[in-house]
Amino acid sequence: MRTRLCLAVSAVLLTTTGCADAPRTVPLPPVEPLTVEVAAASSGGACRLLDFAVIEEHTGVRFDVAAAGDRADTHTCVLRAGDRTLPELTLTVTDSSIDVPTFNADVLPKGAAKVPKLGQVAYRRTVTKNGPVAEVGWLATESRLATLHWTCEKGTAKAEVEELTGKLVELAATIDTRSL
C-alpha cells in the first residue's frame, strides 16, 4: 500500500513539474459578435404598444432603437434605425377627458384630413415647413389622445410623405392604447 502511494505521489509530482508532455495549444475559431434583438416594448413607456416587426410590415422601414419616457399622464416612445437620426417615429399617448367636439375644436390641426374608423375621431396630415413630417392623431375609445409623428429625411418628396401618412393610419389601427 505504501509503495502504491509513493508511486502515485511520484507520478503527480513528475506531471506537475514539467517532466510529462507539454500541453498542446488548441486553436479556437474566431468568435462572431453576438447580436441580440431587443423588443421595443422593453423600453417601457408608450414603446410597450409598439413592435418593430409590425412597424416594418406597415411602413417598410426597420427600426431597432427605442427610447421611452413618462411624465404625468403622457407616455412617449421614440424609434430610430441604428445610428441614423432620421427617419424617426414618435408615439405619444396622453390620458384625457376630452370628447369628440373638443377634439375637433382644439386638437384637429387646420388643413388636416379626417380619418374614418380610427378611434372616436382621427386626422392625418403632412407638414413640409420645417422638414417633411407625416402625422396621424386620434382620440382613442378610452379618451386617450394618441399621435404618431414620423420625421422624414430632408428632401423627401411630398408624395412620398403623403403615402407614408396612409401607412401610419394603418399602423395606428394596430395600436391598442388601452394596454398602456
C-alpha positions in Angstrom: 0.0 0.0 0.0 2.8 2.3 0.9 4.6 1.6 -2.4 1.4 2.4 -4.4 1.0 5.6 -2.6 4.7 6.6 -3.3 4.3 5.8 -6.9 1.1 7.8 -7.2 2.7 10.8 -5.5 5.8 10.5 -7.8 3.6 10.4 -10.9 1.7 13.5 -9.7 5.0 15.3 -9.0 6.5 14.4 -12.3 3.4 15.6 -14.2 3.2 18.9 -12.4 6.9 19.7 -12.5 7.1 19.6 -16.3 8.5 16.1 -16.8 5.4 15.0 -18.7 4.5 16.1 -22.3 3.8 19.8 -22.6 0.2 20.7 -23.1 -0.8 21.4 -26.7 -2.3 24.7 -27.7 -5.6 24.1 -29.5 -6.5 27.0 -31.8 -10.1 28.2 -31.4 -12.2 29.5 -34.2 -12.9 33.3 -34.1 -16.0 34.2 -32.2 -18.6 36.2 -34.1 -20.1 39.0 -32.0 -23.5 38.0 -30.6 -26.3 40.3 -31.6 -29.4 40.2 -29.5 -32.5 41.9 -30.8 -34.4 43.6 -28.0 -38.1 44.4 -28.4 -39.3 48.0 -28.5 -41.6 47.2 -25.6 -38.6 46.6 -23.3 -38.0 50.3 -23.2 -41.3 50.9 -21.4 -43.5 54.0 -21.8 -45.5 54.1 -25.0 -43.0 51.7 -26.5 -44.9 48.9 -24.9 -47.5 49.5 -27.6 -45.1 49.1 -30.5 -43.4 46.2 -32.2 -40.5 46.6 -34.6 -41.8 43.9 -36.9 -45.3 45.3 -37.1 -43.9 48.8 -37.9 -41.7 47.3 -40.6 -44.7 45.4 -42.0 -46.7 48.6 -42.4 -44.0 51.1 -43.3 -41.2 49.1 -44.9 -38.7 50.6 -42.5 -36.9 48.5 -39.9 -36.4 50.4 -36.6 -34.2 48.8 -33.9 -33.6 51.5 -31.3 -36.3 52.6 -28.8 -36.4 55.2 -26.0 -39.4 55.9 -23.8 -40.5 58.5 -21.3 -43.4 59.0 -19.0 -44.4 62.3 -17.5 -47.6 62.7 -15.6 -50.3 61.3 -17.8 -48.2 61.4 -21.0 -46.3 58.3 -22.3 -43.9 58.6 -25.3 -41.7 56.4 -27.4 -39.1 57.5 -30.0 -37.8 54.9 -32.5 -34.8 55.1 -34.8 -32.9 52.8 -37.1 -29.4 52.1 -35.8 -27.2 55.2 -35.5 -29.2 57.2 -38.0 -31.1 60.2 -36.7 -33.8 60.1 -39.4 -36.3 58.7 -40.1 -37.7 59.0 -36.6 -41.0 57.7 -35.4 -42.6 59.1 -32.2 -45.7 57.8 -30.5 -47.3 59.9 -27.8 -50.3 58.8 -25.7 -51.9 61.2 -23.2 -54.8 60.4 -20.8 -57.5 62.9 -21.4 -61.1 63.7 -20.6 -62.0 65.5 -23.9 -64.8 64.5 -26.1 -65.2 64.5 -29.9 -66.4 68.1 -30.2 -63.5 69.3 -28.1 -61.0 67.3 -30.2 -62.4 68.8 -33.4 -62.3 72.3 -32.0 -59.0 72.2 -30.1 -56.8 69.3 -31.3 -57.6 68.9 -35.0 -55.0 70.8 -37.0 -56.1 73.2 -39.7 -55.9 71.5 -43.1 -55.7 68.0 -41.7 -57.8 65.3 -43.3 -60.2 63.3 -41.1 -59.6 59.6 -40.9 -62.7 57.3 -40.6 -62.7 54.1 -38.4 -59.8 55.1 -36.2 -60.7 55.7 -32.6 -63.6 58.1 -31.9 -62.2 60.7 -34.3 -58.9 61.0 -36.1 -56.8 63.0 -38.6 -53.9 62.7 -40.9 -51.6 65.4 -42.2 -48.3 66.1 -43.8 -46.1 69.1 -42.9 -43.2 70.2 -45.1 -42.4 73.6 -43.5 -39.5 72.5 -41.2 -38.8 69.2 -42.9 -41.1 66.5 -44.2 -43.4 65.1 -41.4 -46.2 62.6 -41.6 -48.6 62.7 -38.7 -51.7 60.8 -37.6 -53.6 61.8 -34.4 -56.7 60.2 -32.9 -58.9 60.2 -29.8 -58.9 56.6 -28.7 -62.1 55.0 -27.4 -61.0 55.3 -23.8 -60.4 59.1 -24.3 -56.7 58.9 -24.7 -55.1 61.3 -27.2 -52.6 59.4 -29.4 -50.2 60.8 -32.1 -47.9 59.0 -34.5 -45.3 61.5 -35.8 -42.8 60.4 -38.5 -40.0 62.8 -39.3 -38.5 62.1 -42.7 -35.1 62.9 -44.1 -34.8 66.4 -45.7 -35.5 66.3 -49.4 -38.2 63.5 -49.1 -40.8 64.2 -51.8 -44.2 65.4 -50.6 -45.9 62.5 -52.5 -43.7 60.0 -50.6 -44.7 61.7 -47.3 -48.4 61.6 -48.2 -48.0 57.8 -49.0 -46.3 57.3 -45.6 -49.2 59.1 -43.8 -51.5 56.4 -45.2 -49.2 53.7 -43.9 -49.2 55.4 -40.5 -53.0 55.3 -40.4 -52.8 51.5 -41.0 -50.2 51.2 -38.2 -52.3 53.4 -35.8 -55.2 50.9 -36.3 -53.0 48.2 -34.7 -52.1 50.2 -31.6 -54.2 49.4 -28.6 -53.8 52.3 -26.2 -55.9 50.5 -23.5 -53.0 48.2 -22.8 -50.8 51.1 -21.7 
